């Protein structure tokens, strides 16, 4: 993660597509996002969705730029209205282009927008024979306003609808051509990306955080997935279920999260590479099973896709409020690692690292996502399999197994590192004994005080090894007078805000963690020793990372910028808040 060099952009635009649930908001944003990507732009898409199947107001927002973007923008350049409610919600606050049905009337008093009345459904019926093709008309009209080519969209329609027959495919293509032509003729303003030329180079990918986590698990040798549907984690299970035949996966939708975590512990104990994913409410039900993995020293990877809580909270919104829970959940004391990807690319590589750490240290490892990270679509380079970490298991070799006399294997052998050599049940003449009660080296139940002290010490020794595996935070620059302190999915907005503030002459940088527990603290200690001010930025109400930092170092941040309304930060919002905090 590095700060981008300051440069003028030929194209940095935001499109918002709004409508009711069930109107195909995601269809338009999906087509547009891919069409923009194929024209050489960097694309970032996020969704604002109500927790209902039909009705309400939802929108998807696409930001496209000729430089990398990893956060939403405040300014909306094009608003596509799939219903009248969307028009009325935003018409007075926007000064961009609004595409809407002419039957919904003219602008209200005070509106600054440029209007582009287009009968999306009428065009869809006339050219495609189906009003549902209004989505395609809207996508094509948006490309015309941007001044970009229609060809990538026509190609995408072939890939999307080719299997549905010529009538559906050609109907959608006819709608696209008609929508593009209508917008091109009717819109009189300057094309928003008219000066953009696609750069030469290889292809980029557009992928959600959930897809990246799922692919990271597949690339790590996943064999068994279990979970109970809970947004936003459900997308991980859906993606893996679509690949189960191709990769020989076993996918088990459990009856609840308690069953899911215990299935995962059992499958991992038997030797299967295993994943379980949930959100905070489901994780609350899993804590006894997580402690079971801690006591039996069974590798366990858990993905927690955070959302606002407590209880059901805001099921389709975002928050970073599970950090302290994840860092300490489970009764008793046992080691764990917590990784919090900042982007979809990191979600891929850190999911792989989670499997490596869980196998090597035979302990639970958490990957902390959130609705913003998991449901947003991110532009990135194709993943490099050469960067993957191999199986980290500490196992007895065949020769070592042969050298052991029958019944001599000790599952919990005391070692300097706390890691005991592992063999899988049923794979040799040795018997593997394990127990959820405190146990001896052989795995037999004990109440010996001496053995208890030795076993607790053995398990906790692994914490120092895990700490050595954690990557330090990203620091930019090395000698700023002030630093933002952040973690996880806030990075895109933080990075952009720091760049904007430095362009204005403010001496500020960022310290950002993606591997948050055990916590690497050298960089922030050095910054404080130099006299730097610290401003914590978090999507929660109590500054949980700032509290964790103080617990680990004794250092207190100087200011906090917290957002907990279920929405992500924008860079412009952060620039205002940072300037306000530093001026106070």
LOTI-133324 format. One record per residue: residue in one letter; x, y, z of N, C-alpha, C in turn. Coordinates in steps of 0.001 Angstrom, whole numbers, plus 500000, padded with zeros to 6 digits. Layout:
REM residues N
aXYZXYZXYZ...
REM end
This chain:
REM residues 584
x500842498820500000500000500000500000500881501234500000x500744502074499013501533503286498906500649504433498487x501084505634498810500328506807498381500576507058496903x499534507465496209499677507758494794500315509124494604x501168509240493616501730510537493277500611511460492798x500722512724493156499717513696492728499773513882491219x498614513843490561498566514060489127497164514481488751x497072515249487688495765515631487199495126514450486482x493825514331486631493131513218486002492349513704484789x492361512905483752491551513203482574490113512775482793x489927511889483759488581511370484023488521510874485455x487671511470486266487373510980487614485913511310487868x485054510357487603483613510604487633482918509586488523x481772509997489035480957509120489855479554509049489289x479049507836489144477689507587488673476921506903489793x475738507396490068474856506764491064473613506257490352x473301504994490545472093504392489962471151504083491106x469984504718491110469056504554492223467716504005491784x467090503262492692465768502713492425465319501842493581x464206501162493392463701500251494408464437498917494347x464443498201495469464916496822495454464058496029494475x464706495271493599463999494494492601463952495145491232x464431496420491119464408497101489825465666496860489001x466634496176489559467837495882488789468939496916488931x468996497592490071470052498581490308471428497945490130x471602496758490690472907496091490602473225495635489179x472181495362488383472416494965486990473079496105486231x472518497328486384473085498482485698474512498739486162x474723498743487490476054499044488005477061497969487605x476611496712487570477516495644487162477954495778485715x476986496048484820477318496227483409478204497443483200x477842498554483841478604499780483670480020499649484223x480133499042485400481454498888486001482404498120485097x481921497023484549482773496217483659483053496935482350x482064497657481833482264498395480581483308499495480759x483285500168481901484270501213482181485654500618482380x485709499480483067486993498806483269487628498442481935x486816497947481010487335497495479715487781498659478827x487445499869479239487919501033478490489168501630479130x489752500901480078491020501310480658490929502105481934x489728502279482482489555503053483709489683502175484948x490114502782486038490049502129487342488641502342487891x488038501292488415486638501346488835486519500925490294x485689501645491024485318501244492384483813501395492519x483143500330492920481688500342493050481287499937494461x480415500727495075479865500304496369478342500456496340x477692499815497295476233499716497286475658500234498597x474541500918498499473784501383499665472408500748499554x472182499723500369471023498846500169470210498756501453x468900498888501319468013498688502461467788497196502680x467429496837503894467223495433504244465787495018503908x465525494927502607464209494464502156464345493886500756x463422493023500383463470492347499093462881493221497994x461793493929498293461145494790497308460903496167497926x460912497187497071460591498525497533461774499223498183x461459500310498906462507501085499548463353501829498527x464489502335498987465405503035498084466800502450498218x467336501990497115468699501477497046469470502256495990x470788502304496148471590502809495043472931502110495000x473470502027493800474850501598493586475611502790493033x476827502962493501477617504115493089478940503648492497x479203504088491273480409503702490547481320504909490438x482551504737490860483557505776490642484562505238489633x484826506001488595485747505586487538486771506683487327x488042506294487265489113507270487144490270506673486361x491129507557485829492321507051485159493477506838486135x493239507083487431494197506706488471493474505761489435x494196504942490179493536504002491091492647504704492113x491458504168492334490528504693493330490036503530494191x489958503772495498489559502704496417488572503207497461x487846504271497121486870504831498054485834505603497268x484622505747497812483587506523497125483889508009497180x483342508735496226483442510194496211482107510794496639x482164512039497134480931512708497541480168513254496336x480890513847495397480240514449494238479696513361493317x478458513519492868477849512612491900477718513340490572x478347512806489534478356513462488229477178513048487357x476752511792487481475598511307486723474690510531487680x473437510907487726472436510188488509471471509513487555x471385508202487620470440507436486803469260507064487685x468084507557487337466886507330488153466045506212487546x465940505110488242465063504031487797463658504182488353x463488505118489300462152505449489794462110506927490151x460904507461490322460741508894490592461276509262491973x461198508338492923461688508613494271463167508998494251x463956508316493418465384508634493315465580510068492837x464805510473491842464887511845491333464591512843492442x463527512611493177463110513581494191464055513617495387x464708512503495675465636512475496811466869513337496569x467335513388495331468645513998495078468621515221494155x467495515544493556467495516557492497467974517926492977x467728518283494214468103519614494682469557519699495122x470148518568495510471522518617496034472566518375494957x472186517824493813473161517483492781473288518598491751x474521518790491250474708519693490121475271518940488913x475118517635488906475556516815487786474424516584486803x474553515523486023473560515164485011472587514156485615x471294514397485430470281513473485939469531512876484751x469597511558484636468851510823483612467559510329484255x466430510750483716465149510400484339464044510373483295x462935509777483648461784509699482758461138511086482635x460858511543481417460254512885481258458879513009481901x458178511912482107456850511969482716456895512379484182x458109512380484789458225512744486204458328514243486423x458235515017485370458191516471485503459553517119485478x459533518439485439460761519227485369461408519392486728x462511520153486746463244520336488004462454521171489002x462629520867490266462034521672491313462860522941491522x462300523867492209462969525146492440464260524931493219x465326525537492756466603525446493462467522524370492942x467067523524492058467922522476491534468982523016490593x470197522468490653471313522933489825471688521915488744x470992520823488672471399519724487799471092520021486335x471812519270485477471515519263484048470596518067483801x469449518308483216468468517248483041468644516556481694x468499515241481710468497514454480473467280513537480514x466107514045480112464901513211480144464969512122479072x464885510882479501464871509742478582463820508751479064x462979508297478168461961507302478533462599505914478482x463247505528479565464016504278479586463121503072479298x461986503009479987461100501850479802460456501861478414x460101503048477926459481503139476596460448502659475514x461720503077475618462735502628474661462919501117474764x462932500619476004463118499185476214461989498372475582x460764498857475729459627498142475147459665498184473628x460011499358473097460004499506471643461124498717470972x462314498750471542463473498143470899463731496708471344x463351496389472570463638495046473083462420494219473392x461260494862473409460026494151473691459822493818475151x460600494436476044460503494092477461460964495299478278x460099495807479153460426496974479975461607496719480905x461860495443481218462981495135482117464331495467481496x464359495640480180465607495998479505465942497478479659x465145498208480455465448499611480754466818499744481404x467254498717482120468589498729482722469666498891481658x469514498160480567470492498226479481470467499594478814x469274500148478633469148501491478056469885502500478929x469703502397480242470328503337481183471846503231481151x472362502020481098473809501825481065474403502449479807x473763502229478671474261502775477402474177504296477383x473092504851477907472939506307477954474036506939478796x474417506289479875475482506804480747476807506863480002x477098505851479208478341505844478429478361506996477429x477211507321476855477138508434475904477440509760476593x476896509947477796477149511186478536478632511304478916x479244510175479204480668510180479543481552510419478327x481025510173477143481819510316475930482695509111475660x482257507938476125483013506702475950482328505799474922x483015504737474565482535503830473515481433502911474030x480525502556473139479467501595473451479937500156473277x480995499932472515481394498579472125481625497631473313x482319498057474385482513497121475514481193496651476119x480209497536476166478908497131476700478247496107475791x478332496297474483477754495321473559478417493959473716x479736493953473918480441492688474157479971492037475453x479801492845476499479353492316477793477945491728477703x477102492369476930475744491833476760475796490460476113x476721490267475173476881488949474567477312487916475584x478236488294476466478715487360477496477632487078478531x476815488101478822475802487963479883474549487244479407x474097487572478205472809487064477730472922486081476564x474144485764476155474322484861475026473657483516475208x473626483022476456473036481709476714471512481740476789x470927482943476753469469483064476886468743483105475545x469505482958474462468872482932473144469031484248472402x468878484166471083469092485333470225468099486460470514x466875486117470840465862487148471061466238488054472226x466640487448473319467020488230474506468293489025474235x469275488368473636470546489037473365470365490210472411x469744489976471292469597491044470302468661492140470797x467692491764471616466820492777472213467605493717473109x468488493160473933469312493997474813470281494859474011x470851494288472968471777495086472157471047496216471427x469848495946470974469057496998470326468723498109471327x468410497722472542468137498707473598469376499547473892x470544498889473931471785499609474206472072500637473110x471927500223471875472198501151470764471219502322470795x469959502027471080468941503086471098469179504049472260x469499503525473428469764504373474589470984505249474383x472022504675473785473253505421473507472973506550472525x472257506234471463471962507237470442471063508343470991x470056507963471783469133508956472338469856509926473262x470729509407474119471468510263475045472472511143474305x473109510570473312474104511318472549473459512499471825x472266512299471300471560513363470587470983514408471542x470510513953472704469774514853473599470677515637474540x471818515092474894472675515745475889473579516773475211x473502518007475674474237519088475041475484519516475813x475692518997476983476836519412477783478122518730477351x479260519117477948480542518478477635480569517034478117x481201516173477327481342514766477723482349514675478861x481984513973479924482743514026481170484104513349481092x484267512421480180485561511745480023486089511915478598x485775513055478001486117513250476585487619513208476339x488433513630477317489881513663477102490605512403477477x489851511389477868490496510160478348490873509239477189x492098508726477261492550507712476310493033506506477094x492545505346476737492923504126477458494427503899477356x495085503649478483496524503410478445496830502011477920x498015501824477357498401500467476960498690499634478205x498658498341478065498975497481479199498043496303479293x498263495502480345497502494278480524496128494507481103x495395493450481231494040493521481742494045493633483260x493045494355483771492804494410485205491543493598485512x491360493301486783490165492581487203489289493501488038x487997493209488078487036493900488930486392492835489791x486596492916491097486224491809491965485760492336493315x484790491669493921484339492060495257485272491477496317x485203492042497518485990491507498617485608490083498947x484316489759498884483872488387499179484420487402498158x484376487785496872484930486912495840486420486709496048x487133487785496412488574487675496634488884486745497799x488113486829498875488320485922500016488070484473499608x486989484254498869486658482895498443487744482326497536x488235483144496600489295482672495702490586482448496471x490864483304497454492029483093498299491963481773499048x490771481406499498490601480113500166490802478956499188x490240479095497977490421478045496962491906477874496631x492605478995496475494025478934496140494859478350497271x494302478335498484495002477779499646494666476311499882x493884475710498984493568474295499101492311473994499881x491367474914499917490113474695500649489430473404500193x488961472631501157488214471408500843486810471411501447x486622472138502557485340472076503263484955473472503729x483754473895503344483211475163503821481902474883504533x481725475521505681480461475411506383480081476770506945x478794477037506971478323478312507498476814478362507485x476297479408508089474864479674508064474679481022507379x473719481165506464473596482416505714473390483624506628x474265484608506480474152485860507231474882486941506453x474144487957506017474789489019505250475784489770506132x476903490230505566477304490115504168478157488888503855x478269487941504793479124486775504569478524485778503588x477222485849503354476557484868502497477180484805501109x477671485944500614478246485975499267479448485045499140x480175484833500220481324483915500190480831482494499962x479806482102500704479249480761500555478646480565499163x477959481585498654477348481463497327478418481281496249x479506482033496339480568481905495340481200480521495417x481524480070496620482152478753496765481203477641496324x479911477793496604478952476774496174478914476674494651x479114477809493965479115477780492498480356477084491942x481373476881492762482634476268492326482851474876492915x481865474347493626482105473117494377482417471926493483x481750471802492355482021470675491464483375470831490780x483695472054490392484960472323489704486158472030490594x486014472315491897487153472170492805486995471026493800x485940470247493682485751469121494574485522469537496018x484750470607496225484500471116497572483300470422498209x483318470383499515482123470020500274481601471307500901x480380471687500555479750472901501079478581472474501953x478597472878503198477549472474504135476889473703504727x475612473928504379474851474987505036474286474408506323x474880474809507422474503474258508724473169474844509193x472599474205510212471326474691510739471493475942511585x472701476198512075472994477421512817474509477556512938x474952478668513492476388478937513572477101478040514575x476396477573515590477022476662516550477406475366515840x476490474845515046476796473639514277477912473899513277x477870475074512627478861475376511599480269475359512157x480504476036513277481871476107513793482346474752514291x481449473970514867481873472653515349482130471684514199x481347471796513107481671471030511906483054471403511391x483333472710511397484624473184510896485774472651511749x485611472657513062486651472124513944486851470629513678x485754469906513534485868468466513285486522468155511958x486144468877510911486730468640509597488215468975509593x488582470058510261489988470443510325490795469421511129x490239468941512219490916467913513025491182466654512191x490258466356511269490413465176510418491360465427509249x491780466703509061492786466981508040492320467768506846x491055468203506810490555468972505668490865470452505860x491291471089504790491464472543504832490069473156504882x489772473911505952488397474256506304488232475751506512x487059476280506126486732477690506315485311477817506823x485103478769507735483762479131508170483680480648508129x482551481182507622482381482634507517481035483036508087x480989484232508672479772484708509309479875486207509495x478902486777510200478978488154510650478981488154512176x478966489342512780479145489421514228478147488623515034x476866488675514644475859487929515384476090486435515329x476505485941514164476833484515514059478091484168514824x479077485075514805480320484832515533480058484723517029x479086485495517525478752485422518949478335484012519347x477681483293518422477268481921518711478433480928518597x479511481337517948480619480421517658481695480380518737x481595481238519747482766481429520612483147480176521393x482195479343521775482570478121522494483332477175521571x482884477079520310483608476258519352484996476802519058x485137478124519059486454478734518857487378478379520012x486857478409521229487664477989522380488036476515522286x487124475696521748487435474278521549488639474142520618x488654474919519542489813474885518645491072475345519357x490937476351520239492092476825520994492639475775521935x491771475040522607492218474015523549492758472781522842x492109472356521779492549471151521070493660471449520069x493997472750519929495056473188519014494775472711517583x493543473022517171493082472660515833493094473898514934x493694473824513762493670474973512855492236475366512497x491944476665512530490594477120512223490665478526511643x490152478710510418490076480030509798488625480492509833x488410481674510420487068482246510539487070483611509873x486156483824508943485972485142508351484773485799509024x484978486991509566483901487769510169483676489002509310x482554489024508583482195490177507754481325491101508613x481930492154509112481269492992510105480115493796509511x479135494052510364478022494933510031477568495605511329x476779496684511261476384497383512485475581496496513427x475885496588514689475246495820515746474990496801516901x474522496354518074474281494968518494472989494394517911x472769493120518281471624492362517770471622492405516242x470467492558515620470392492539514167470969493812513563x470945494905514314471584496135513872471062496625512540x471986496958511635471656497334510261472228496243509361x471432495271508962471971494051508324472698494278507002x472378495382506296472974495584504977473929496778504947x474352497243506126475248498392506203476621497958506706x477509498934506892478898498602507228479317499200508561x480293498546509201480850499030510466482110498233510788x482962498811511657484177498143512122484108497972513632x483095497317514133482856497292515575483069495934516221x483674494972515489483908493646516071485367493426516469x486218494449516327487652494237516516488002493710517895x487572494382518939487929493942520286487276492602520621x486079492382520113485410491093520305486239489971519690x486668490148518446487424489114517757488787488896518416x489417489972518854490739489850519473490688489107520798x489502489028521415489425488422522753488319487387522902x487592487047521832486439486162521995486880484744522347x486016484059523051486325482717523526486710482764524989x486240481790525765486572481773527193487966481193527379x488675481741528317490038481296528575491037482034527705x492298481618527842493397482312527177494082481374526187x494101481782524950494777481012523906495146481983522784x496158481688522007496604482626520982495692482619519762x495679483746519065494987483861517790495609485012517022x495351485065515723495774486183514886494538486788514248x494587488103514000493489488819513366494050489621512195x493555489345510997493963490036509782492774490837509264x493004492061508812491914492938508368492266493555507027x491925492908505925492295493418504595491764494823504353x492543495593503589492166496957503235491517497042501865x491771496073501007491271496057499632490916494627499261x490292494453498111489998493095497641491289492331497377x492295493012496842493578492348496596494156491805497892x494151492624498938494636492143500232493749491033500781x492454491101500502491558490046500982491983488690500435x492421488653499185492912487408498588494160486911499312x495158487762499425496441487326499981496359487082501492x495567487874502207495483487672503651494611486474504016x493659486121503179492942484861503416493904483689503294x494769483748502291495801482727502161496715482712503383x497113483889503862497989483945505039497286483390506276x495978483598506357495227483060507492495332481538507546x495213480879506393495355479419506374496772479010506757x497758479734506262499150479435506602499373479531508111x498899480609508728499112480799510168498324479785510987x497074479533510593496258478569511339496900477192511321x497418476769510162498054475459510051499369475409510837x500168476445510699501492476436511333501387476475512853x500478477344513361500399477531514815499251476761515451x498477476026514640497427475150515150496501475907516112x495908476966515581495111477864516416494123478621515539x493098479236516108492174480038515303492843481285514724x492494481613513495492939482850512845491710483492512210x491547484795512439490380485528511959490761486436510793x489857486522509818489953487526508763488753488446508947x489038489730509196487974490697509471487654491491508205x486488491229507643485977492054506567484876492948507105x484132493554506222482933494314506583482103494484505319x480891494979505477480001495076504314480623495924503207x481296496997503572481919497865502574482995497116501798x483886496444502491484947495684501817484371494525501025x483470493776501629483017492521501027482081492715499840x481231493724499877480242493897498819480683494857497728x481694495685497997482172496617496973482973495868495915x483045496479494721483853495920493638485100496778493472x486244496121493415487541496788493413488293496439492134x489011497414491593489888497168490455491264496771490965x491853495769490352493195495348490750493871494572489640x495124494264489897495864493426488968495502491963489213x495612491108488200495366489674488428496241489152489559x495670488266490359496385487741491521497577486891491083x498660486991491839499861486223491549499967484993492426x499803483818491850499871482590492638501265482359493209x502285482985492591503644482821493104503841483528494439x502895484382494833502986485085496117502297484333497251x501676483215496939500944482477497963501893481782498928x501480481744500188502234481013501202501840479548501156x502818478680501265502564477241501210501990476756502536x501610475496502565501117474867503787502148475031504895x501733475625506003502672475872507094502661474810508181x501981473694507950501829472670508993503169472118509464x503249471902510754504410471229511342504019469770511558x504491468899510689504077467493510711505275466564510887x505017465431511463506045464401511536506228463786510152x507472463589509769507755462957508480507454461465508551x507392460830507386507165459383507355508255458635508117x509495459099507977510615458442508664510469458584510171x510061459775510632509881459985512074508735459130512608x507683458998511810506570458153512229506992456688512347x507755456211511378508215454824511392509120454541512586x509854455575512985510790455390514100510085455323515446x508843455787515514508110455755516775507568454355517053x507676453944518276507045452686518668505544452894518773x504753451829518672503291451970518730502841452718519990x501859453569519833501258454350520922502230455344521555x503309455666520868504299456591521437504048458050521046x503183458289520087502957459662519617502263460489520689x502766461705520891502183462638521846501643463852521072x500344463954521015499739465039520249500159466400520780x500357466530522074500651467831522670502048467868523276x502991467354522527504379467363522982504817468787523318x505440468942524480505955470249524880507177470593524034x507148471741523389508256472176522532508627473620522863x509781474031522400510247475393522668509323476436522040x508793476128520862507914477073520162506462476983520594x506111475930521301504718475686521657503953474929520587x504587474678519440503937473971518335504313472503518413x503332471640518514503583470203518577503473469594517188x504393468705516803504291468042515493502943467327515355x502354467464514186500983467013513964500953465793513057x500111464828513405499732463780512463498211463705512448x497665463208511374496220463155511238495702461795511693x494554461776512344493982460508512795493777459543511623x494147458294511833493893457257510844494884457177509718x495963457958509760496926457952508658498197457175508986x498260456611510196499438455822510577499026454841511666x499992454085512139499690453143513232499602453843514576x499922455148514595499864455899515847498424456306516172x498138456368517462496824456806517929496908458277518299x495952459064517774495898460491518088494821460709519148x495243461157520317494308461445521408494219462951521602x493009463475521673492799464902521911491602465057522831x491578466167523572490484466351524514490225467824524749x488964468174524957488623469563525233488865469925526691x489009468916527571489471469171528935490976469451528887x491516469991529971492971470093530021493540468692529946x494739468568529343495226467241529002496744467172529141x497223465971529150498660465718529188499229465814527776x500543465625527667501172465613526346500555464541525463x500155463432526047499559462339525276498123462630524857x497486463674525443496119464022525111495088463474526070x495528462968527201494608462404528194494206463465529220x492949463363529701492429464324530672493291464331531920x493503465534532462494263465663533707493736466840534504x493946466774535822493686467916536695494943468291537461x496061467848536975497344468150537604497660469640537464x497979470285538571498349471703538533499620471902537718x500571470998537870501844471114537153501626470996535641x500820470019535233500556469852533803499758471041533268x498820471529534063498032472685533647498943473880533365x499865474167534266500774475297534045501603475079532784x502063473867532578502898473575531408502106473728530110x500852473261530092500060473318528868499600474743528527x499228475508529550498887476906529289500107477640528732x501255477403529345502480478029528855502812477609527435x502619476331527134502886475823525779502018476537524741x500723476638525029499820477273524059500160478756523880x500451479437524984500706480869524892502057481188524268x502983480220524268504260480448523575504034480757522101x502972480220521545502727480418520118502389481870519787x501982482634520804501641484032520562502855484832520099x504023484546520660505213485284520239505586484922518802x505389483661518426505631483269517044504681483961516094x503402484037516466502419484738515640502777486217515502x503220486828516589503593488246516541504707488486515533x505636487552515454506727487677514495506291487521513050x505128486919512834504607486727511475503824487941510972x503428488842511876502589489971511490503393491015510719x502835491494509621503478492556508857503287493891509575x504266494792509497504101496111510112503076496932509345x502596498012509933501635498857509221502293499600508068x501466500054507137501946500924506058502115502325506622x503260502937506370503555504274506891503925505186505721x503261506354505653503582507329504610503282508725505124x504233509687504990505663509450504785506308509070506110x507614508993506169508274508515507380508460509593508431x508251510857508095508580511928509039507530513026509085x506248512676509079505185513682509107504997514239510515x504414515431510578504130516054511871502885515463512523x502035514840511718500825514200512228500527512981511370x499852512018511973499490510793511254498049510421511552x497347509979510520496102509264510769496453507841511188x495656507283512059495830505911512535494570505157512152x494715504138511319493530503460510786493835501992510531x492794501246510207492944499806509963491838499329509022x492129498243508327491102497603507509490617498463506356x489310498420506106488733498928504861488686500446504758x489086501180505799489105502641505712490269503160504871x491181502272504463492438502724503865492247503581502617x491335503201501728491175503951500498490825505400500748x489853505655501627489462507031501943490577507754502681x491257507059503594492350507670504357493492508067503426x493888507171502555494999507451501645494692508655500758x493490508700500230493122509802499358493037511114500132x492504511069501350492409512271502181493796512813502513x494728511931502843496096512364503148496724513031501926x496507512456500756497053513063499530496459514453499302x495146514596499487494504515897499301495024516925500302x495206516508501539495690517427502573497138517830502329x497948516890501868499345517219501571499430518161500365x498514518002499409498466518927498282498165520357498760x497440520457499883497099521772500438498176522295501385x499258521517501557500371521977502390500359521485503812x499406520617504183499360520099505550500335518942505695x501182518971506703502203517943506924501590516772507686x500925515905506963500232514769507579500478513516506754x500489512380507413500631511091506747499677510081507355x499895508819507009499049507774507593499891506625508119x499381505992509159499881504697509643498671503769509607x498748502754508774497565501927508519497908500445508660x497100499748509461497301498323509733496323497467508928x496844496397508331496009495353507744496158494036508498x497169493942509338497374492771510202497410493311511622x496286493148512322496034493975513503496265493292514843x496389491973514863496602491310516152497268489960515931x498390489712516634499119490587517553499567491869516860x499556492969517582499724494297517011501196494676516901x501616495070515709502957495626515494502909497121515799x503688497588516734503559498953517244504789499824517037x505864499271516438507110500038516348506906501379515649x506177501379514538506038502594513739505326503697514504x504269503360515217503512504392515922504293504883517145x505031504010517801505875504442518926506938505423518439x507564505110517320508587506008516774507988507353516383x506771507328515823506121508576515430505843509451516647x505362508836517722505080509592518947506370510135519555x507418509331519511508700509796520042509228511001519272x508874511108517988509271512271517201508349513462517444x507304513258518241506384514339518553505200514437517620x504940513410516831503827513448515882502484513334516600x501495514009516065500130513920516561499438512731515901x498541512068516622497830510900516113496338511187516037x495752510894514867494309511066514664493742509717514249x492973509092515116492389507780514820491155507946513938x491050507084512916489907507098511999489309505696511974x488052505565512412487444504237512508485954504305512216x485428503213511659483993503061511441483345502386512642x483469502980513798482767502505514996482601503672515952x481874503459517045481487504568517927482456504801519069x483335503837519373484167503953520571485660503979520291x486061503948519031487485503957518712488176502686519168x487705501544518687488193500263519204489672500034518911x490140500438517731491559500247517449492402501154518334x491945502381518548492659503288519450492739502696520854x491685502039521285491694501387522607492658500213522627x492658499432521530493597498316521448495037498825521458x495289499907520731496628500491520701497058500924522097x496163501528522840496509501949524204496734500743525111x495935499701524941496128498478525730497503497875525484x497960497917524233499208497262523860500437498143524117x500273499472524071501439500359524154501361501410525244x500194501675525756500026502780526696499858504124526013x499899504154524677499784505398523931498322505748523668x497998507014523850496652507486523549496688508378522312x495714508216521443495633509089520266495183510478520717x495510511477519895495165512857520240493748513225519831x493297512657518712491965512974518208491342511697517638x490021511689517555489323510555516937488287511075515947x488235510439514799487192510702513814486456509377513621x485226509328514085484479508074514127483187508208513327x482880507196512563481612507162511835480938505833512107x479681505864512499478992504629512892477525504652512489x477249505322511349475878505380510843475608504319509784x476561503383509611476388502320508634476919502651507262x477486503840507090478022504257505797479534504405505875x480218504248504742481674504367504744482115505831504691x483371506072505056483968507395504918484174507742503446x484169509035503142484686509529501878485924510364502178x486778510544501174488015511299501374487721512757501709x486766513365501020486452514770501273485922514969502689x485107514042503150484624514105504525485794514080505502x486751513184505248487896513081506147488773514328506107x488951514906504932489765516129504882489144517227505734x487829517371505652487159518396506477487318518094507954x487111516835508326487171516466509736488592516580510292x489577516178509503490965516269509971491364517720510155x491011518568509193491321519999509334490632520580510563x489400520161510802488660520645511964489318520169513265x489694518889513304490315518332514517491664518980514793x492456519177513757493788519756513957493701521231514298x492586521866513896492430523280514216491838523532515584x491325522457516220490650522626517515491628522628518661
REM end
